[in-house]
Amino acid sequence: MDKSGVIVSGALGVTLVLVIFVVLLNPPPTMQPPKDLVVSNGHSVTTVGETTPITAAKPLSLIQIFEQSEAGVVRVNVQRTTQTTGSGVGSGFVYDVRGHIITNAHVVEDAKKIEVTFLDGTSYKADLVGSDIFTDVAVIRVEVDKSLLHPLSIGDSSKLKVGEQIAAIGNPFGLSGSMTSGIISQLGRLLPSQDSGFSIPDVIQTDAAINPGNSGGPLINMRGQVIGINTAIQSTTGEFTGVGFAVPSNTISKIVPTLIEDGSYHHPWLGITGRDIDPDLASVLNLNEARGFLIVSVIEGSPAEKAGLHGSTDTKQIDGVNYPIGGDVILEVDGKKVRKIDDILIHLQREKSVGDEINLEVLRDGRTSNFVLVLEERPNFN
């Protein structure tokens, strides 16, 4: 799908300044000032190995949530292979009684040594099992007695509602076993990925306080289920300002089992760049409504090129602004209306895998046509 720079400028607009930096605590003096969205970081409905889920039929209190969940949340210490990044502290949570632990990909990036500390204070060496930079999810594993392993139950993030109360547990600023609470502020956000060049779709926005060191910790609903991994904050200072982001549990449910089995996950892609149809662009293109996604360019050799999709062929200047024209406009994906690029990316993330077919309804030269694409593996351009 689109490179994140293109997608973000098209979908989120240039007025929103997001500071991307790792919500991974690097102890002084190696802590670096933030760049531009602080990156900090669920689990699988399809479990791998024996599990002991914690669930509740009715809402729990925050006290009950913490008491039932704290033993399943761990501290992740990392020593890196490069001197510039040094060591760091993040969070994680127990996935199963085989010793698998979920954390952020950026927490364990370039790690030469990973150490996990449990609630009782004991620490153990961990090995990296698999990592996916496109969703910022990683799996590590420890060889410990099963008495230390308390897997957290994974919820269904598709059932979340804006305004629903949640809690976050992790190690902000290295303060182990800390809990904050808040609500779901919004759903379906598009989060620029720091390293992959693509964006993470379907992200949860929350006002629960997330700070450096929270990376990889669970976001938990009031039934004690993990519904996301705390991944990022929007900030100009590097500290929490009321807007946090979490990769949803249903993404984890799809990614983690494959990471455990294969060490990596292959994402599908279309191979297009472009911009959302806003009112101004709709007027330039003589469209009846401002919705859909205009293809500006088609990547050579991509599924989109093989299916015959067209990018923009020219630009038109109005009031000093250049607008792309002549490209295909995607109106529907597998029968679902497309308002903006987010709808396409979320559909790919939730419903599609490499090798699947996808049907696009496209507007070209005033007429609608359907194109069937065979999805291929997303390349890593870094």
Secondary structure, 3 states (H helix, E strand, C coil): CCCHHHHHHHHCCCCCCCCEEECCECCCCCCCCCCCEEECCCCCCCCCCCCCCCCCCCCCCHHHHHHHHHHHEEEEEEEECCCCCCEEEEEEEECCCCCEEEECCCCCCCEEEEEEECCCCCEEEEEEEEEECCCCEEEEEECCCHHHCCCCCECCHHHCCCCCEEEEEECHHHCCCEEEEEEEEEEEEEEECCCCCCEEEEEEEECCCCCCCCCCCEEEECCCCEEEEEEEECCCCCCCCCCEEEEEHHHHHHHHHHHHHHCCCCCEECCEEEEECCHHHHHHCCCCCCCCEEEEEECCCCHHHHHCCCCCCEEEEECCEEEEECCCEEEEECCEECCCHHHHHHHHHHHCCCCCEEEEEEEECCEEEEEEEECEECCCCC
